[in-house]
């Protein structure tokens, strides 16, 4: 039995699935191949030349998309009382201290996409390792989610700052916008993410770093991007 729906299969026949396309052409294809009636998310998967088993080759960080994600990002903040007020004023969806940790420990709903914590709250937040960790929600200094300036962090993630990190296969999955975005907006978002990932290249990674890039809409087929042209635009040393 086919694993994809009829619209997906029909879309897959309208282009060469094995051929890499220049970024703009690939994005144009993704927009035309999106089969759903809702505004699908445009996603990118970077295949990196790293050994994900080695701690010194992990790729992780945050980057602000110039045109945002097009999504309503829900942000939670773990902080003392005075910082909670700052976070709420900045637009945090959930904010609290030890009482919020206790609520989540007791099975409270994880109705947020990003978790931010002040440094002095990490001892408490650490108790939620088994709850937040598997979902990729544990605050981390490298991701900019452990900070004393919670208001700024909330505003940035609400405005389109995203976290990226490699999975166990050495791939980085990111959002680059919505199908409703103009191609140029998607290109600028994709270029920004690609540049940041290239600059995050571990010193110990050998050989070609960006080994593959595929973009797709939520329900659409993947389109390969010409990574040779893309990689040549960025100098990892800068």
N, C-alpha and C positions, 0 to 999 in steps of 0.2 A: 504494500500500500504506500502511496506517496506521503512523504512527511510534511509537505507544504501545501497550502491552498492553491486553488486554480489561478487566482490573480498573481500569486508569487511565481508560479511556474510559467505563466504567460509572459511576465516581466523578464524572467530569466532568459527568454528566447530572443529578446530585443537588443542584445549586446553580446560582445565576446567576453565570457566570464574569465577566460585565462589571460586576456591581454591587459597590460597596465595602461592606464590613461593619465594624461596630464591632470593635475588637480582640478582645474576649472571644469574640464570635460567630465571628469568623474563626478563632481558635485552636480553638474547639470543632469547627468544620467540618474543619480540618486533621487533627485527631485521628480523626474518624470517617471521613475520606476516605483515610486511609493504607492502602494495599492489601497491603503486604508482611507476611509472618509474623514478620519480625525487628523489633526496636525501632528504627524509623526516626528519623533526625535531623530536627528541625524547623529550617528555614532561613528567613532573611528577606533580601529584596533591597530596599534603599532606593534609589529613583531621585532623585538630587539635582540641583538647579538650579545646576550649576557647569560651568565650561569646563575639562575635564580636561587640555586642552593647556597651560593656564597654570600655572606653578609656584606662583603665589600663590593658587591655588584648589584645591589638593590637600587632601583630607581623609584624615587618618591618625592613628591613636592606639591606645590599649588601653583596655579596660573590664573590670571584674570582674563576672561574672554572679552575682547573689545565690544562685542555686541551681545554679551550675556548668553545665557543658555536657552532663554525662552520658557524656562520652567519656574514654577513657584517653589523655591527652595525653603524648606522648613528647618529652622536652626534652633538647637537647644544649647543652653549655656549653664555650666556648673560653676557657681561663684558665690562668694560671701554676699551678705545682704546689700551692701552699698553698690557692689558691681552688678547685682541682679537688676537694680533699678536702671543702671546705665544700659544694660543689655536689652531690657524691655523697651526703653526709650528708643533704642536703635532698631527695634523691629524683631527681636527674638521671639520665637513662637512658644518656647518653653524655657523657663529659667528658675533656678533654685540652688540650694546648697545641699547639705547633708540629707535634708528631708526628701529632695528629689532623688538622690541616690537610693534611699530606703524604699521609695515608691517603686522604682524600677527593679530593685532587688526582689520586691514582693510580687513582681509580675506585671507591673504597670506597662501600658502600651508605649512602644517606641515610635511615636508619631513625629519623627524628625529625620532629616536627611544628613545633617551635619551636627556634630557635637563639639562644642568649644568649652575649654576649662581654663580657669586661672591657675597658675603654678601651685598656689597653696591649697588648691582643691584636689590635686592629683592623687593624694593619699586616699581620699574618699572615693574618687572616681575609679581608682584601681580595683576597688571591690567589685566593679561591674565588668571586669575583664571577660568573663564568660558570656556576658550579655551583649556587650558592645563589640568585642573583638571579632567574633565570627561574621558580624555584619559590616565590618570595616569602619565602625563608628568611634573607635577609641581615640580620644584626643592625642595628638602627637606634635612635639615642637617642630619637626621637620615639615609637617603639613600646615604649620601656622595656626593650629587649633589649640595650642597651649600658649596663652598669652595674657598679660595683665590688661592689655587694651582690648577688652571684649567688645566694646561698642564698635571700634574700627573693624574688627574681625567679622562681626555680624553684618555690618554694612557691606563689606567686600563680598562675602559669600551670597548675600541676598542679591547683589548687583551682577553676579556672574563669575565669581571666583570658584574654581573647581579644584578638587584634589585628584592627583593621578598617582598610581602606584602599580608596579608590575605584579602579575599573578605568578603562580608557581611554574608556569611555562615560559616566562619571560615576556609576556605580552602586556601591553598597557591599553586599557579600555577607557575611552573618554567620550564625553558629549561635546558636540561642536555646534549645536543649535537646533533649529526646527526646520521642517520642510518648507514652511511658509517664509523663511528668511530668503532674502535675495542671495543669488550665487556669490556675489562679492562679499557679503557679510559672512557667509559660511567659509569662503576662502580665507578671509582675514582671521577668523576664529581658528580654523585648521592650521594656518601658518603660524599663529601665535603659540598654539599647543605644540606643534612640531618643533619650533625653535626652542621652546623651554625644555622639552624632552631631550633634544640634542645637546643642550648645554648641561644637562644632568648626567651625561655619559660618565660612568665610573672610570677612574684612571686605569683600573686593572682589566677593563673590557678590551679584548683583542679583536682585530679584524673589523669587518664592516659592522657598524653599530645598528643602523636602521635597515633591517633586512626585509621588511614588508609592511605595507599599509593598506588596509581595506576599509572602505566607508560604506555605510548602508543606512537606510531608514529603519525604524522600529520593525516594520513588517515586510520590508523589501529585501531583495537579494543584495549581496555584497559586490562592490565594484573595486577592483584593484587600482592603486595609484602608483604612478611612476616614481618610485622612491629615489632613483638616481638623480633625477632633476631636482627633487625636493631636498634631498640631503645636501647637494652641492650648494644650496642657498645659505646654509648655516655653517658657521665656524664654531665647533664645540668649545674652542678655547676662549671665546668672547663671553 
